[in-house]
Amino acid sequence: MKEYLLDTHTLIWFLEGNNLLPENVRNIIINTENKVLISIATLWEMSIKISIGKLSLSRSLEEIIRKLSDENIAIIPIEPSDVLRVLTMPFHHKDPFDRIIVAQSMAGNITVLSNEQLFDQYGVLRLW
């Protein structure tokens, strides 16, 4: 079973049916033979952006969280080892949410589904 970690925008675009999400990425997410993951940091980032008015979605965050299991998307926690990995990562990217996603990808050798080309500088596997 192949594992994929969704970047925040990937999750949003998937759940919102946004045409910016490439068909190949959508197919990876809906393929039940894949293990699709999001970081708890993704939900944290979304909650911050919603609360300050930088993100508006067609459903509430509570509904999104409930829908994750319907879509076979699992939430992974931030482990102390992920935090320690961030401590030693170069600053190719300064966004703290993206940095923890990169660290989690590195820790589990998980492919990230993201359009963020800066992720490539960390040597993680990324598809788009």
C-alpha positions as CSV (number, residue, x, y, z in Angstrom):
1,M,0.0,0.0,0.0
2,K,1.4,3.4,-1.0
3,E,1.2,6.3,1.4
4,Y,0.5,9.9,0.4
5,L,0.5,13.0,2.6
6,L,-1.7,15.8,1.4
7,D,-0.6,19.4,1.6
8,T,-3.2,21.8,3.0
9,H,-4.2,23.2,-0.4
10,T,-4.4,19.7,-1.8
11,L,-7.0,18.7,0.8
12,I,-9.0,21.9,0.4
13,W,-9.0,21.6,-3.4
14,F,-10.0,17.9,-3.2
15,L,-12.9,18.5,-0.8
16,E,-14.1,21.6,-2.6
17,G,-14.0,20.0,-6.0
18,N,-11.6,22.7,-7.3
19,N,-10.5,22.2,-10.9
20,L,-6.9,23.3,-9.9
21,L,-6.4,19.8,-8.5
22,P,-4.9,17.7,-11.3
23,E,-6.9,14.6,-12.2
24,N,-4.0,12.3,-11.5
25,V,-3.8,13.7,-7.9
26,R,-7.6,13.3,-7.5
27,N,-7.3,9.7,-8.7
28,I,-4.5,8.9,-6.1
29,I,-6.7,10.3,-3.3
30,I,-9.8,8.4,-4.2
31,N,-8.0,5.1,-4.9
32,T,-8.8,3.0,-1.9
33,E,-5.6,0.9,-2.4
34,N,-3.7,4.0,-1.3
35,K,-3.3,5.2,2.3
36,V,-4.1,8.9,2.2
37,L,-3.0,11.0,5.2
38,I,-3.1,14.6,6.4
39,S,-1.1,16.1,9.2
40,I,-3.0,17.5,12.2
41,A,-1.0,20.6,11.3
42,T,-3.2,20.9,8.2
43,L,-6.4,21.2,10.3
44,W,-4.6,23.6,12.6
45,E,-3.6,25.8,9.6
46,M,-7.1,25.7,8.2
47,S,-8.6,26.7,11.6
48,I,-6.3,29.7,11.9
49,K,-7.0,30.9,8.3
50,I,-10.8,30.4,8.8
51,S,-10.7,32.4,12.1
52,I,-8.8,35.3,10.6
53,G,-10.9,35.4,7.4
54,K,-8.2,34.2,5.0
55,L,-10.0,31.0,4.2
56,S,-13.7,30.4,3.3
57,L,-15.0,26.9,2.6
58,S,-18.3,25.5,1.5
59,R,-18.7,23.6,4.8
60,S,-17.6,24.0,8.4
61,L,-14.3,22.7,9.7
62,E,-16.3,20.3,11.9
63,E,-18.0,18.9,8.8
64,I,-14.7,18.6,7.0
65,I,-13.2,16.7,9.9
66,R,-16.2,14.3,9.9
67,K,-15.9,13.9,6.1
68,L,-12.3,12.8,6.3
69,S,-13.2,9.3,7.4
70,D,-15.8,9.1,4.6
71,E,-13.0,9.9,2.1
72,N,-10.6,7.4,3.8
73,I,-8.2,10.2,4.8
74,A,-6.4,9.6,8.1
75,I,-5.0,12.3,10.4
76,I,-1.5,11.8,11.6
77,P,-0.2,13.5,14.8
78,I,2.9,15.6,15.1
79,E,5.5,13.5,16.9
80,P,8.4,14.9,19.0
81,S,10.7,13.4,16.4
82,D,9.0,15.5,13.7
83,V,9.6,18.6,15.7
84,L,13.3,17.7,16.2
85,R,13.6,17.0,12.5
86,V,12.3,20.6,11.8
87,L,15.1,21.9,14.1
88,T,17.8,20.6,11.7
89,M,16.1,21.3,8.4
90,P,17.5,24.1,6.1
91,F,15.2,27.1,5.6
92,H,14.3,26.5,1.9
93,H,10.7,27.2,3.1
94,K,9.7,29.3,6.1
95,D,6.0,28.4,6.4
96,P,5.8,26.4,9.7
97,F,2.9,24.2,8.5
98,D,4.7,23.2,5.3
99,R,7.9,22.6,7.2
100,I,6.2,20.1,9.6
101,I,4.5,18.4,6.6
102,V,8.0,18.0,5.0
103,A,9.4,16.6,8.3
104,Q,6.5,14.1,8.5
105,S,7.1,13.1,4.9
106,M,10.8,12.6,5.6
107,A,10.1,10.6,8.8
108,G,7.8,8.1,7.1
109,N,9.2,8.3,3.6
110,I,5.7,9.4,2.5
111,T,5.0,11.0,-0.9
112,V,3.6,14.5,-0.6
113,L,0.8,15.6,-2.9
114,S,1.5,19.3,-3.4
115,N,2.1,21.9,-6.0
116,E,4.8,23.4,-3.7
117,Q,8.0,23.0,-5.7
118,L,10.0,24.2,-2.7
119,F,9.4,20.8,-1.1
120,D,11.7,19.3,-3.7
121,Q,14.7,21.1,-2.2
122,Y,14.3,18.9,0.9
123,G,14.5,15.7,-1.1
124,V,11.0,14.5,-0.3
125,L,9.0,12.6,-2.9
126,R,6.4,14.9,-4.3
127,L,3.7,14.4,-6.9
128,W,1.5,16.9,-8.7
